[in-house]
């Protein structure tokens, strides 16, 4: 099947990879999840990612995954796009997850390079083409070799991007030169987003379109300010903001998503509960996260959320 997909001009800026909140009985906390979505909408994001890496997708049942996609769609009410994680190392399962995401109302899917199986590039290409043939949804590719072992080679990406159904790439390689290298290979309108907060600014400055982010869950306004400053050529301001976030970025990256959930717990948005094999943070790791949040609050650089960040700073200081 061939579908005409409009250029994804909305796929830009910092887009949060939302965690999945669990209550004390290990059930999805839909109230907390809706609050996370609403906070991002208020911060001006263009989209949210649900049921993917930060969302502990591998521990969700298909019914639970459907539930959070529908909850995000119902909360968004058309104000932002909802991107559903729908990847698998089984092509047939990835197709099924994609169909379910489409039925639940998702606007696009994020589909990861097959992991564990270590397919050759021809197999990766065939995997994604088979998914595309079974859905009308736009597809964002996810390249993260640290988790999948195999990378999505530039040539394979270029072949896939010839179809307008593939609208962008979440690049978790950490290669900040990749946007410049890919410019001549990809069609106009194909979106390149970092999947790594630590390299996001460099990727955007080198021609990338944004970041699918962990830290944006915690500090969405600051992340939007970094993107805006970079796009307006105010790189010194963007670097300053990025440097202020750097300790938090590092703390979140060490033990994701447990660290992300603990940060959002300190801010009062959700419980820090995870599912095995992910466990809660050590006391040392908790102190590191709390210290990073407190430092952001001390600077009071979130213009719209300044009062709120001072409140968060006090909570974080108390946790130290």
Secondary structure, 3 states (H helix, E strand, C coil): CCCCCCCCCCCCEEEEECCCCECCCCCECHHHHHHHHHHHHHHCCCEEEECCCCCCHHHCCHHHHHHHHHHHHHHHCCCCEEEEECCCCCHHHHHHHHHHHHHHCCCEEEEECCCCCCCCHHHHHHHHHHHHCCCCCEEEEEECHHHHCCCCCHHHHHHHHCCCCEEEEEECCCCCCHHHHHCCCCCCCCEEEECCHHHHHHHHHCCCCEEEECHHHCCHHHHHHHHHHHHCCCHHHHHHHHHHHHHHHHHHHHCCCHHHHHHHHHCCCCCCCCCCCCCCCCHHHHHHHHHHHHHHHHHCCCCCCHHHHHHHHHHHHHHC
